Amino acid sequence: MDHFALKNGILHAEDVPLPSIADAVGTPVYVYSRATLERHAKVFREALEPLGTGDKKPLIAFAVKSNPNLAVLKVLQRQGFGADVVSGGELTRALAAGMAPEDIVFSGVGKTRAELELGLDKNIGQFNIESTEEGRELAEIAAARGIEACAVLRVNPDVDAKTHEKISTGKAENKFGVPLMRAREVFAELAELDGLNLRGIAIHIGSQLLDLEPLETAFAKVGELVADLRKAGHSITHVDLGGGLGVPYKAGENPPSPADYGAMVAAATKGWDVRLTFEPGRVIAGNAGVLLTRVVRVKRGGNGPPFVIVDAAMNDLARPALYGAWHDFEAVEPTGERMTANIVGPICETGDTFAKDRDCDSVASGELAVFRTAGAYGATMASSYNSRGFVAEVMVDGDQFAVVADRIAASAIMDAERVPDFLT
Ligand SMILES: *Cc1c(COP(=O)(O)O)cnc(C)c1O
């Protein structure tokens, strides 16, 4: 459920008509709904919180990479969320949004020494270690400081998440985590090290999962591993189950609800006696945002349907070009008429195509439209390709809205460039 709906024939974000945002801020612009973010956070929390109380109360760590905007992080911080970060930049954002250091987990295969040090400087709650090499390095840095870094070992369960290959992370050939087969031996080695408090296991098998079955299979493998590690004398107090729950991008897609997911997790983790961490991203932010765009012109097609050329492009919303992803396209003031169109951006690449042969609302030059479900992996993946600026972001709250990220003009990006003396 989201808060983008037609009122008097005009698409609104909560109580704000989208044309008023386009007038004030220009297009393209991402528009987020605070009420939708809060609703998703609450539903997710209510589905997972019953899994433990006291020091076993689950930690819900929002995957910052899905939408790192400070205002978005602030909304989630106020909902009691922590953060799952994958870079020093994201760590800095989570702290800036007021997230408690102990509620921050640091994931990622390529944390640099400087990033490991930053995590220790800031006293974050947990490092999710992805290799023996990383574990040794973190242990060495922490030991030199006379402290212990809290960590869990990310394992790769070799489970097919049945999602797009570029967002599958839990197959043996993927770069993430330590192969399950070697996990016992790696855990034993790292657990011995001074400077490391290795206290559990993490997994994350992929994103946009529309079926619980791969997660269930992976969790069962983690359950066995936890039992084995305990048998070997290790103390296992924490398990991080990652994120990955999908959202409906398209009519007919029916991802499991947070309640279904919660029930599955409850069954799968029964008797584990650990503190669970979750790292949801898309399921919180996806439907809480749209990309508002204006039609530049409608161009007659060759043999096929017309090209609807919009002022948003693959540099603003990369998912269609990157993953062939679907985003619903809707007119802001639909007439009820339909058309079949190729919806494209202005960038000089054929990949700058949002939809082919799409049955959609009829739109004409100058009219406003949205790409739906753009709140996750949208603005965060933006670039300035074709010397386009960085897209602006707005948050709506009831009948008010605020710019939460300025548009960064192409000229400002150019201002950061220099022609060296040897060329003048
Ligand atoms: C990307 C990522 C997530 C979030 O995935 P969603 O599908 O957005 O829920 C969680 N954990 C890790 C380690 C990730 O890389």
The ligand as a MOL file (V3000), in Angstrom:
LIG
                    3D

  0  0  0     0  0            999 V3000
M  V30 BEGIN CTAB
M  V30 COUNTS 15 15 0 0 0
M  V30 BEGIN ATOM
M  V30 1 C 21.4560 -4.9100 -0.8470 0
M  V30 2 C 21.5620 -5.5730 0.4790 0
M  V30 3 C 20.4500 -5.6050 1.3440 0
M  V30 4 C 19.1080 -5.0610 0.9750 0
M  V30 5 O 18.4520 -5.8080 -0.0030 0
M  V30 6 P 16.9240 -5.4900 -0.3390 0
M  V30 7 O 16.6010 -6.4340 -1.4130 0
M  V30 8 O 16.8440 -4.0760 -0.7700 0
M  V30 9 O 16.1270 -5.7640 0.9040 0
M  V30 10 C 20.6180 -6.1770 2.5760 0
M  V30 11 N 21.8150 -6.6880 2.9680 0
M  V30 12 C 22.8960 -6.6720 2.1690 0
M  V30 13 C 24.1630 -7.2390 2.6570 0
M  V30 14 C 22.8050 -6.1180 0.9020 0
M  V30 15 O 23.8770 -6.1120 0.0950 0
M  V30 END ATOM
M  V30 BEGIN BOND
M  V30 1 1 1 2
M  V30 2 1 2 3
M  V30 3 2 2 14
M  V30 4 1 3 4
M  V30 5 2 3 10
M  V30 6 1 4 5
M  V30 7 1 5 6
M  V30 8 2 6 7
M  V30 9 1 6 8
M  V30 10 1 6 9
M  V30 11 1 10 11
M  V30 12 2 11 12
M  V30 13 1 12 13
M  V30 14 1 12 14
M  V30 15 1 14 15
M  V30 END BOND
M  V30 END CTAB
M  END
